[in-house]
Amino acid sequence: MESLNLPAFAYKVKQVNGKPHIFDIIRRKFVTLTPEEWVRQHFIHLLITHYGYPKSLFAIETGLQYNSLSKRTDIMVLSSNSLPFLLVECKAPFVPVTEATFAQISRYNFTLQPRFLAVTNGMSHYCFQALEGQISFMDDFPAYRENNL
């Protein structure tokens, strides 16, 4: 896998039926190592290691309904009262972050209404807050503070 614009971490990879799998510390199992999964695992570790989020607040690939369509969130960090706090959409490094990416996470925002949203392809990262129809881009990701969740 290629290097990303995210901090490195100590990962575990193994072969399962001839395909690489990476250990997901949230789901506590090995999952197929795709380019998007590589980004997701790096971003999970970033949020835990650099921003202080507890592993217990993460939900990975959680299902949701949007206009009768079934969708899955890549990373959702819950508040201490189990409400969506931070929603992250991950793309493979070779997939550019475009207006379509922001439209995708905006649709999830409509249903889940987290406090913060982020998109990343492992190379470029964006975080913003959507309040009352107004989008405010942020310079950094929100750090975990128990009283803010």
Secondary structure, DSSP 8 states (H G I E B T S, - for coil): ----SS------EEEETTEEEEEETTTTEEEE--HHHHHHHHHHHHHHHTT---GGGEEES-EEEETTEEEE-SEEEE-TTS-EEEEEEE--TTS---HHHHHHHHHHHHHH--SEEEEE-SS-EEEEEEETTEEEEESS-----GGG-
